[in-house]
Amino acid sequence: MKPTILNNRIIGVDLGNSFTKAAFIDGSGSPRAFPNRDGTMVTPSVVYVSLGGKEILVGQAALNMAQIEPERVFANFKRYVGTDHIFGKAGDIEITATWLQAQVLSYILESARERFGDPQAGSRVVVTVPANFNERQRQSVCESAKMAGTTVDDFINEPTAACLAHGLAQKPGDSLSLIVDKGGSSTDTSLVQYQGGVATVLASEGSNELGGQDVDKLLMGLLQEEFRSQHGLEFTAKSHPGEFFRAEEEVIRVKQSLSSRREARLTAQANGLVVAITITREQFADLLAPMMARIKELILKTLAAAKVDVSDINQVVKVGGSSRILPFRDLLNEIFGEKTVVGGDISPDFCVAEGAAIHAIKLATAQGATVVDEELQAIPAPAISHADVMPHSVGIAVQDKAGGKLRCCAILFKNGPMPGQAVRRFASVTDDQRHFRVVILQGEDKQLLEECLVVAEKEIQFKPRSHKQPSLEITLAYDRSSMVHVVVHDLVGGLKEDITTKFFGNGN
């Protein structure tokens, strides 16, 4: 008998750098974002932690505390996910990006439970991540979810999630679309072929140095330079926490206003000293020109990976809160033409969460579950599915002949189809070698070992053999559940070793 799951128990979460949103599939089979416990549709990804750690606030309540205790308010921590960075301590709490994201997720889960009146609402989630997130970063999100009391069923790249929401909303027909997601911490792209109700991702790229946060830093840099030149004052978050936070809010206001106004006045104060800068649209565009050039490179790299020309693109869909920035909109129009660039029939703010909800319910039904609404009526799965690509290359460590350094030998390549499988043969280093250390890496071909992410490793013993002939055959496969299957076959001794590992999930 098929298991039955209430639709509110499997949700999609867009865990953004600036804002977090959540969505579910309603009784009609359509994705719908739902409000947080404060009644707003977006939750600032901000956490306040009192000195002793007894009081923790999330969202707008945390933002409000920035006026009182700015040094206890933590934001823009997404870039530290998967690192050992420690923001500070509060009592027994070690404040890391993993812990901070857990607090945001906990708030979303509490909101879901109150919204649906179900203590198990949000017990399973699909979380969106930037296209370039590596497996250590994804594992960190899994740990955050575990702390928050939920289970990550799967991850989906942010532009891929947007492509699902867009594909469900668009008119039937085949098209080649580029999804460009400019969020708070990154810019991500996915080239998508829509055909027969299937969204096939042909290539994905991303950079975590091209987000709205980076635009804010450029504007803040103007204020800091003005403080130095006018008053000889170093203006930083550490030296002037309260004033710096208010300046950050002013920067965001000016950034947004330049999308509709010809100029805006940027002001800040510290130690009773005031600086003011008038910024025109033209000056803003000049300031952002290097960033826009890098985004253009990212877009063209995505097209090149799929061997697609600019003229082949039917439409460009811009999503993410920072997609409203005028120089970014102008860049897309310059590359593709104004008629090609669309917002689509979906919200640029909520489509990523809605796409995650689509993937969540399709995943549940694919596993044999029947999803029902609160009246226990079966909900049809959304009429779109997707096929994604490898976010990074996966291979093993080999010793190069020239310098003897260990490098990645990619076996499955970035932007290759997922699931995928490939076989490679390797020789021993010397004739008297009696063991072979298989190190599975996430990294690009020929990258040094220290530049790659070690996924798993195992040492295998075997009989001596000639180093002049390949004698070890390695089969590497990557399935839809992010399981890496590795089988090492000793062609001399006949031994087979299985080194299968799951990149992320509860089993790790």
N, C-alpha and C positions, 0 to 999 in steps of 0.2 A: 504493500500500500504506500502511495506517495505521501511524503510528509507535507503538512500544510503550514505555511508561514504567513503571518500578518504582514501586510505591506509596510507598516511603520517600523518593522523590526530590521529591515534591510534598507539602509539609506546611503546616499552619496554625499561625500564631504569634500568641499574645495577648501583645503587647509592653506589659505593664502598667507603671504608675508604681511600684507596690510589688513586684509579682512578675510574672515572665514564665513562660508555659506554652506547650507545643507539643503538637500532635496530628497523627495521620495516619489514613488509612482502612485498616482491617485487611482480611484476606482475605474476610471475610463481608460487607464493604461498610459496616461500622459505624465511627463515629469513635472513636478511642481516644487519650487523652493518654499520652505516654511520658516516662520519667524522664530527668533530666539525668545527666551523667557521675558525679555524686556519689551517684546512686541515689535522689534525692528528686524528687517530682513537680512541685515548684514551685521556681523559681530567683529569689531576691531580685534585684531590678533595682538592684544596687549594684556599683560598680566601685572598686577600689583601684588607684592609680597611684603607683609609687615616685617619689621626687624626681627622679631622672634619666630616668624613663620606661622603664627596662629591665625592670621587673617589673609585670605587670598581672594582677590577680586579679578574678574575677567571682563573684557569688552569695554563698554562705555564707562562703567563704574571704575575700572582701572585707569582709564584716561583722565577721569575727573580727579583722581589722586595725584596725577602728575603736577597739578598746581600746588599741592601741599608737600608731597614727598617725592619729587621727581627721581631721586636716586633709587627709589624702591619700585619704580615702574619699568617694565622690560618690554621692548618692542623690536621689530626688525630682527628677530632671532632665527628666521628660517635659513639664512645662509650658514648658520653654525650647526645645522642638523648633520649628524654623522661625524662630528668632530669632538675633541676632548675639551673644548672651550668651556670654562666655568665662569658664569657671570657674577657669582658671589654666593654667599651662604645666608640662610635665615634659620636660626636655631639648628636643628639637625638636617635641614634641607640643603642639598647641594643644587644650586640653580644652574641647570644646563638647558640647552635647546630642547632636548628630549623631554625633560620635565616640564618646561614651559608649554610645549605643544600638547602635553598630556592635560594640562589645566584647561587649555582652550577646547580640547576634545571633550573633556568632562562637562564643560559648560554647554556644549552643543548637545550632548547626551541628556543632560538635565532638561534642556529646552524641549527635546523630542519627547521625553517622558511626560512633561507637563502639557505639551501641545496635544498629544494623543491619549493622555490618560492611561498609559501603559508602562509599567515598570521595566518592561523588556524592550521598549522602543530603542532603536539604534544599537541593538546587541550585535549586529553585524554591519560592517561598513565597507564601502569601496572608497578609497582615498585617492585624490588626484595628486600628482607630483610633477615637477618640471621634467621635460623630456630628457634632460641631461643628468638627472639624479642617478647616482651609482647605487650599488646594492647596500653599501654601508649606510647611506642616507635613508634608503627604503627600510632597512632593518630598524633604524632609529625611530621611524614613524610607527613601525609595528610595536616597538617597546612603549612608545607614547600611548598607543591604543590599549595595550595591555594594562598600563597604569590607570587609564581612564575607565577600564572595565568593559571594553568591547573587543571584537575580533575583526582584524582586517582580512576580508575575503580575497581582496585583490587590490592592486594598484592600477591606475590608468593614467597615461601621460595627459597633462592638462590640455594641449591642443587636440589630442585624440578624443578626449571627453567632449570638447566643444564641437568636434566634427560629428559626433553622434547626435547631439542636440540639434545641430544645424541640419543634418541629414533627415531627421524626423520631421523638421518643420518645412523643409523645402519642397517644391513641387516635384512630382515623380519625373524621372528622367535621368539620363547619364550626364555626368559632369566631372570636370577635373578642377578641384578647388584647393587653394592654399589657405590654411587656417593659421593666422598669426596672432599669438596670444602674448600681449604685452602686459604683464602683471607687475606687482610691486617689487619682486625680487629677481625676475628673469624675463627674457623674451624667448619664446619657443615657437617653432613652426612645424606644421605637418602638411605634407602634400597628400591629398586624399582623392582617390577615384571612387565616385559614387556610381554604382551600377547594379540594377536589379535589387535594390533594398540592402545592398552590402556596401559598407564604407571600407575600402581597402587603403590602408596607409602605405604609401610608396616610399616615403623618406621622412625622417624627423631630425631636427637639429635644435639646439638650445644653448643659451648662455646665461649664467647667473650674475653677469656683470652689466646687464643692459636693461634693468628694470626701472620702474618709477622711482625706487629708492635712490638710484644713481642720478636721476634727474634732480632729485631733492638735494643730493650732496653737491652738485654743481652750483645750484643756486645758493646753498648755504656757504659754499666757498667764496662767493662774491661778498657776502656779509662779513665773513671772517677776515677777508683781505681789507675790507673797508675799515673794520675795527683796528686792524694793525696799522694801516696807513694814516688814519685820522687821529687815533688815540694811543697807539703803541700797545694795544690790549690784545691778549690771546683769548679768543672767545671759543670755548669748547664745552662739551657736555659735562666734563669733569670740573672745569673751573667755574662755570655758571649754570648749574643744572636746570634751575627753574626758568631762567631767561632763555636758555638754549632750547628748552622744550617749546616755549611760546614762539620762538623764532622758527622752529620746525613746522609748527602749525601755520605760521605766516607764509612760509615757503610753499606749502601745499596750496594755500589759498591763491597765491600769485600764480603758481603753475596752472591751476585750473582756470583762473580768470583770463589768462593769455590765450585760451582757446576761443574766447568770444570777444575780447577787447584788444584794441591796438597796442595798449601799454598798461602797465601796472606798477604800483609803488611798493617796494619791498623795504620794510623797516624792522629794526630790532633795537633793544636797549640792554645795557649791562652796566652796573656800577653807576647808575644815573646818567650814563652817556648814551646818546642816540645816534644811530646811523640810518640813512635812508638812500635807496637807490631806485631810480626810475628805469624800468626795463621795457623795451619795446619788443614787438613780435620779431623784428629783424634781429635784434640782439639776442633774443632767446634762441632763435634758429641758429645763429652763429655759435652760441654756447654749446648747443646740442649737435652741431655738425659732425664732430668725430664719432659720437655715439650712433648717429643715423648712418654714417658710413659703415660702421661695424654691423649694424642691423641689416643693411643692404647686402653685405658679404654673407651674412648668415642665410638670408633668403636665397641668394644665388647659389650658395653651397647646397641648400636643400633641393633646388631644382636640378642642379648638376648631378647629385647623387642618384636621381631617378631618370637622368638623361632627358629632361623636359625643358623646353624653351619657354621664355616669358609669354610668347604669343600663344602657347598651348593652353594657358590657364583660362578657364571660363569665368572664374570669380575668385576674389580674395575676400575672406571673411575676417574682420578684425574683432578680437575679443579681448577682455581684460580691462580693468579700470583705467590703466595708463594708455590704452589705445585711443583715448580722446585727445591726447597731446597733439597739438596742431602740427609741429614738425614731423611727427610720426605719420600722421594722416597725409601730409604733403609728400612724404617719401613714397608711400604706397601708390599714391596717384601718379607720381613721377615714373615709377617702375612699370606699373600695370595699366595706367589710364583710369580716369575718374569713374567711368561707367562700370569698370570691372570690380572696383572696391565697394563692398557692401557691408552693411551691418547685419543683413539677413533678418529673418523674422524671429530672431531670438535675442534675448537680453545679453549684452556683452558682460554684464556683471554676474548673471546666474547660470549661463549656459554650461559652464564647466561643472558646477555642482549637479545640474540636471543631467548632463551626460554621464556623470558618475552614477547617478541613480538608475539611468537606463542600463548601464553595464551591470549594476548590482542585481537588478531583477532578472536580466537575461542569464546571468551567471547562476542564480538560484534555480531558475527553470531548467537550465541545461543540466544541472545536477539532479534533476528529477523531482524538485519540489513544486507544489502548487501554491501560488501566491494569491492571497485573498484580502478583501477589504474588511472593514470593521463589521460588515453584515455577513461576512464569510462567503461573499460572492467572488468567484475566481476572476482574477485580473488578467487580461491578455498581455502578453509580453509586447513591448514596443516593436513596431514593424521595421526594425533596422538592426543589423549586426555589423561587426567590424573585424578586420584582420589587421594586426599591428606588426611593427617591425622591431628588430633588436635595438635597444637603446644604446648599447655599447658592444664592442667586439668581445668575444670570449675565446681564450686559448690556453696554452700551457707555457711554462718557463723553459727556455732552451739556452744552451751556452753557445754564443757565437764563436766562430772559428778565428776571427781576426783578433779580437781583444780579450776573449775569454769571459766577457761579461754575460750575465743572465738577462735575457730579453724575452718579451712576449712573442710567441708565435701564434698569431690569431688563426683559429680554425673556423669559427662562426663569426661573420663580420657584421659590424654596425650597419643598420638599415637593411639587413637581410631579413627574409620572411620568418615569422615566428608562429608556430614552431618550426624548427630547422634542425638539420643533422648533417654532419660531415665527418670524413675519415682522413687521417693523415698518418704517415709512417715516419719513424725517427730512428736514428742510429745511436749507439752508445758513444760516450766520449772517448773511451779507451778500450783496448782489448781485454784488459784484466778487470774491468768494472763489474762489480757484483751487486750493485743496487742502483735503483733508478728512482729519484724523488719526483713524483708527479705533482706539480704545483699548478692548480687551476687559477687562471687570472682573468679579471675583467680589465681590459686595457687594449690599446690599439697595437697593430702589428709593428714589431721592432721597438716598441717602447721598453725602456729599462725596467727591470723588476721593481725597483723602488718607486717607480712612477705609476705602477698598476695597483689594483686592489686584489689581494689574495683571497680567493673564495674558499678554497679547500686544498689540502695537500695530503699525500700519502707516500710512504717509502715502500718500494717493492724490491724484493731480492730475486736474483736470477743467476743463471750460469754465465760464465764469461763467453763473449762472442766477438766477432770481428767488428771493429768500429767503422769499417768501410762499407758495410751493407746495412740498410734499414732493417731492424729486427723487432721493433716495437710498433704495434699498430694501435692508434688511439681513435676511438669513436666518441664524438662529442655531440650530444643532442640537447636542445633547449625546448621544453614544452610550454604549453599555454599557462601552466600553473607556476612558471618560473622555476621549475625543477631542472637542474643541469645533470644530465645522465652522462657519465664518463666510464667507458670500458677500455681497459688497457689489455691488449692481447700480445703475449710474448710469442713471436713467430718462431722462435727457436725451441723453447721448452714447452710451448702449448698452453701455458698458464694464462687464465683470464682473471682480471681483478676489476671489481665494480667500485667506482668512487662516486656514486651518485650523491648529490647534495641539493638541498633546497636553498635558494638565495635568501628567501625571507619567509616569515610565517611563524606559527605557534610552535612548530617542531624545532626551531632553532634555539 
